Amino acid sequence: MSSGLALETGRGRWKWYPAYKDSGVEWLGEVPEHWTFLPLKRNWQVTDCKHKTVSFIDEGVPVASIGEVQDIDVDLYNAKMTTSEEYRELIDGGRKPKRGDIIYSRNATVGAAAFVNTDIDFCMGQDVCPISSKTNSQRFLVYQLRSLVVMNQLESLVVGATFKRINVAQIKNFIVACPSQKEQDAIAIHCDKVAHRNDIFIAKVHESISKLREYRTALISAAVTGKIDVREESAP
């Protein structure tokens, strides 16, 4: 593989695999020789959600929908609530989310994927579906679902659609990388570390922006209330 490709893909500083092969997919390029790429359904189970619109109440059981799967981990903080009766109906048929599952958005904000990292009881709305596996790394898959490997496939399915959506059959047929379990775990750990560093950096940027806005507000307030004299700066 050329050094140009290493620079382009950001792998120049990383250790190479011993051998690579052509994936046969133009946008994917070369892949490790021992890796296989298979339909997602070969190693993961995708379950359709209940196609039901539930009623919402002020206090009840959280309902995970599109808004709750925008980050790497499912975030139920702002989730809407439903009744215990409708919760039981939505989790019927093995649809109760559990720690380690992936919740995948299939309507509107298509392609958002989040890892269930909580033991809180909750159910899923009709715009998302759960993905699970007993033999493969869920953490590895959630990063892969958010990568170009899947996003390019997704884009080809929804191109031209006014309302973007995909069905469970299409999700099951996503072609995904299937390295060994050991490699999946190692890649997931690496991605977690990268995501954590990025989150810290983003938080610092947001903090800096907030401080700059406070400074701007204070400066404007000082100018318009006569606390500072800016006449010379305003002179032509």
C-alpha positions as CSV (number, residue, x, y, z in Angstrom):
1,M,0.0,0.0,0.0
2,S,1.3,3.4,-0.8
3,S,2.3,6.1,1.7
4,G,-0.2,8.4,-0.1
5,L,-3.1,6.1,0.9
6,A,-1.7,5.9,4.5
7,L,-1.8,9.7,4.7
8,E,-5.2,9.9,3.1
9,T,-6.8,7.5,5.5
10,G,-5.0,8.8,8.5
11,R,-3.2,5.5,9.1
12,G,0.3,6.7,8.6
13,R,1.1,6.6,12.3
14,W,-0.5,3.2,12.9
15,K,0.9,-0.4,12.5
16,W,-0.1,-2.1,9.2
17,Y,-1.7,-5.5,8.9
18,P,0.7,-8.0,7.2
19,A,-1.3,-8.2,4.0
20,Y,-4.2,-6.5,2.2
21,K,-6.6,-7.3,-0.6
22,D,-8.8,-5.3,-2.9
23,S,-12.3,-5.1,-1.4
24,G,-13.9,-4.8,-4.8
25,V,-15.7,-1.6,-3.6
26,E,-14.3,1.6,-5.0
27,W,-15.0,3.8,-1.9
28,L,-13.7,1.1,0.5
29,G,-10.4,0.3,-1.2
30,E,-8.1,-2.3,0.3
31,V,-8.9,-4.2,3.4
32,P,-7.0,-6.7,5.6
33,E,-6.5,-10.0,3.7
34,H,-8.0,-12.2,6.4
35,W,-11.1,-10.0,7.0
36,T,-14.5,-11.0,5.6
37,F,-17.4,-8.8,4.7
38,L,-20.9,-10.3,5.2
39,P,-24.5,-9.2,5.4
40,L,-25.2,-7.9,8.9
41,K,-27.9,-10.6,9.4
42,R,-25.2,-13.3,9.3
43,N,-23.9,-12.3,12.7
44,W,-26.4,-9.9,14.2
45,Q,-30.1,-10.1,14.9
46,V,-32.3,-7.1,13.8
47,T,-35.8,-7.0,15.3
48,D,-38.6,-4.9,13.9
49,C,-40.2,-2.5,16.3
50,K,-43.9,-2.4,17.2
51,H,-45.6,-0.1,14.6
52,K,-47.7,1.7,17.2
53,T,-48.0,5.3,18.2
54,V,-48.1,5.5,22.0
55,S,-49.5,8.2,24.2
56,F,-47.1,10.3,26.3
57,I,-47.4,11.3,30.0
58,D,-45.4,13.4,32.3
59,E,-44.1,10.5,34.4
60,G,-43.8,7.0,33.2
61,V,-41.4,4.7,31.3
62,P,-38.9,6.3,28.9
63,V,-39.4,5.8,25.1
64,A,-36.2,5.7,23.1
65,S,-36.7,7.3,19.6
66,I,-34.5,9.2,17.2
67,G,-33.4,11.9,19.7
68,E,-32.1,9.3,22.1
69,V,-29.7,7.7,19.7
70,Q,-27.7,10.7,18.4
71,D,-24.7,10.0,20.6
72,I,-22.6,6.8,20.9
73,D,-24.6,5.7,24.0
74,V,-28.4,5.9,24.3
75,D,-29.3,9.0,26.2
76,L,-32.7,8.9,28.0
77,Y,-32.4,12.2,29.8
78,N,-34.9,14.0,27.6
79,A,-36.9,10.9,26.5
80,K,-40.6,11.1,26.4
81,M,-42.6,8.9,28.8
82,T,-45.4,6.4,28.2
83,T,-47.6,4.4,30.5
84,S,-46.7,1.0,32.0
85,E,-49.4,-0.7,29.9
86,E,-48.1,0.7,26.6
87,Y,-44.5,-0.1,27.7
88,R,-45.5,-3.7,28.2
89,E,-47.1,-3.7,24.7
90,L,-44.0,-2.2,23.1
91,I,-41.5,-4.7,24.6
92,D,-43.7,-7.7,23.7
93,G,-42.1,-10.3,21.5
94,G,-38.5,-10.0,22.8
95,R,-38.4,-6.2,22.1
96,K,-37.2,-5.1,25.6
97,P,-33.9,-3.3,25.2
98,K,-31.1,-4.5,27.4
99,R,-27.6,-3.5,28.2
100,G,-25.3,-4.2,25.2
101,D,-28.0,-3.8,22.5
102,I,-27.8,-1.3,19.7
103,I,-30.7,1.0,19.0
104,Y,-30.7,2.0,15.3
105,S,-32.7,4.9,13.7
106,R,-34.5,3.8,10.5
107,N,-36.7,6.9,9.9
108,A,-36.1,10.6,9.5
109,T,-32.6,10.9,11.0
110,V,-31.7,7.6,9.3
111,G,-28.5,5.8,10.3
112,A,-28.0,7.0,13.9
113,A,-26.8,4.2,16.1
114,A,-26.4,4.1,19.9
115,F,-25.2,1.5,22.4
116,V,-27.4,0.7,25.4
117,N,-25.2,1.3,28.4
118,T,-27.8,1.4,31.1
119,D,-30.0,-1.1,33.0
120,I,-33.0,1.4,33.2
121,D,-36.2,-0.1,31.9
122,F,-37.3,1.6,28.6
123,C,-39.0,0.8,25.4
124,M,-38.5,1.9,21.7
125,G,-40.7,4.0,19.5
126,Q,-41.6,3.0,16.0
127,D,-38.7,5.0,14.3
128,V,-35.9,2.8,15.7
129,C,-35.1,-0.9,16.0
130,P,-32.8,-3.0,18.2
131,I,-29.7,-4.9,16.9
132,S,-28.1,-7.6,19.0
133,S,-25.5,-10.5,18.9
134,K,-24.3,-13.1,21.4
135,T,-21.1,-13.8,19.5
136,N,-19.8,-10.5,18.1
137,S,-18.8,-7.1,19.6
138,Q,-21.8,-4.8,19.8
139,R,-19.4,-1.9,20.5
140,F,-17.5,-2.6,17.3
141,L,-20.7,-2.7,15.3
142,V,-22.1,0.6,16.7
143,Y,-18.9,2.3,15.4
144,Q,-19.1,0.5,12.1
145,L,-22.8,1.6,11.6
146,R,-21.6,5.2,12.1
147,S,-18.7,4.7,9.6
148,L,-18.5,5.1,5.8
149,V,-18.7,1.3,5.5
150,V,-22.4,1.5,6.3
151,M,-23.2,5.2,5.7
152,N,-22.3,4.9,2.0
153,Q,-24.6,1.9,1.6
154,L,-27.3,3.8,3.5
155,E,-27.0,6.8,1.2
156,S,-27.5,4.8,-1.9
157,L,-30.8,3.4,-0.4
158,V,-32.4,6.7,0.5
159,V,-31.0,8.9,-2.3
160,G,-33.8,11.1,-3.8
161,A,-36.3,10.3,-1.1
162,T,-38.2,13.2,0.4
163,F,-38.8,11.4,3.7
164,K,-35.7,9.2,4.4
165,R,-36.4,5.8,5.8
166,I,-35.2,2.2,5.5
167,N,-36.8,-1.0,6.5
168,V,-35.5,-3.9,8.6
169,A,-34.8,-6.1,5.6
170,Q,-32.5,-3.4,4.2
171,I,-30.7,-3.1,7.5
172,K,-30.2,-6.8,7.7
173,N,-28.5,-6.7,4.3
174,F,-25.9,-4.1,5.1
175,I,-22.5,-5.4,4.3
176,V,-20.3,-5.1,7.3
177,A,-16.7,-6.1,8.3
178,C,-16.4,-9.3,10.3
179,P,-12.9,-9.6,11.7
180,S,-12.2,-11.9,14.6
181,Q,-13.8,-11.3,18.0
182,K,-10.4,-10.3,19.4
183,E,-9.9,-7.7,16.7
184,Q,-13.4,-6.4,17.1
185,D,-12.8,-5.9,20.8
186,A,-9.5,-4.2,20.2
187,I,-11.0,-1.8,17.5
188,A,-13.9,-1.0,19.8
189,I,-11.5,-0.1,22.7
190,H,-9.5,2.1,20.3
191,C,-12.6,3.9,19.0
192,D,-13.8,4.4,22.6
193,K,-10.6,6.1,23.5
194,V,-10.7,8.3,20.4
195,A,-14.3,9.3,21.0
196,H,-13.5,10.1,24.7
197,R,-10.6,12.4,23.6
198,N,-12.9,14.1,21.1
199,D,-15.6,14.6,23.7
200,I,-13.2,16.3,26.0
201,F,-12.0,18.6,23.2
202,I,-15.5,19.4,22.1
203,A,-16.5,20.2,25.7
204,K,-13.5,22.6,26.0
205,V,-14.4,24.3,22.7
206,H,-18.0,24.8,23.9
207,E,-16.7,26.2,27.2
208,S,-14.5,28.7,25.3
209,I,-17.4,29.7,23.1
210,S,-19.6,30.2,26.2
211,K,-16.9,32.4,27.8
212,L,-16.5,34.5,24.6
213,R,-20.3,35.0,24.5
214,E,-20.3,36.2,28.1
215,Y,-17.4,38.5,27.4
216,R,-19.2,39.9,24.3
217,T,-22.4,40.5,26.4
218,A,-20.4,42.2,29.2
219,L,-18.5,44.4,26.7
220,I,-21.7,45.5,24.9
221,S,-23.4,46.2,28.3
222,A,-20.5,48.2,29.5
223,A,-20.5,50.3,26.3
224,V,-24.2,51.0,26.2
225,T,-24.4,51.9,29.9
226,G,-21.4,54.3,29.8
227,K,-19.1,52.1,31.9
228,I,-16.4,52.4,29.3
229,D,-15.6,55.3,26.9
230,V,-15.4,54.0,23.3
231,R,-15.7,57.4,21.5
232,E,-12.2,57.4,20.2
233,E,-12.6,53.9,18.8
234,S,-15.7,55.0,17.0
235,A,-14.2,58.2,15.6
236,P,-13.7,58.2,11.8
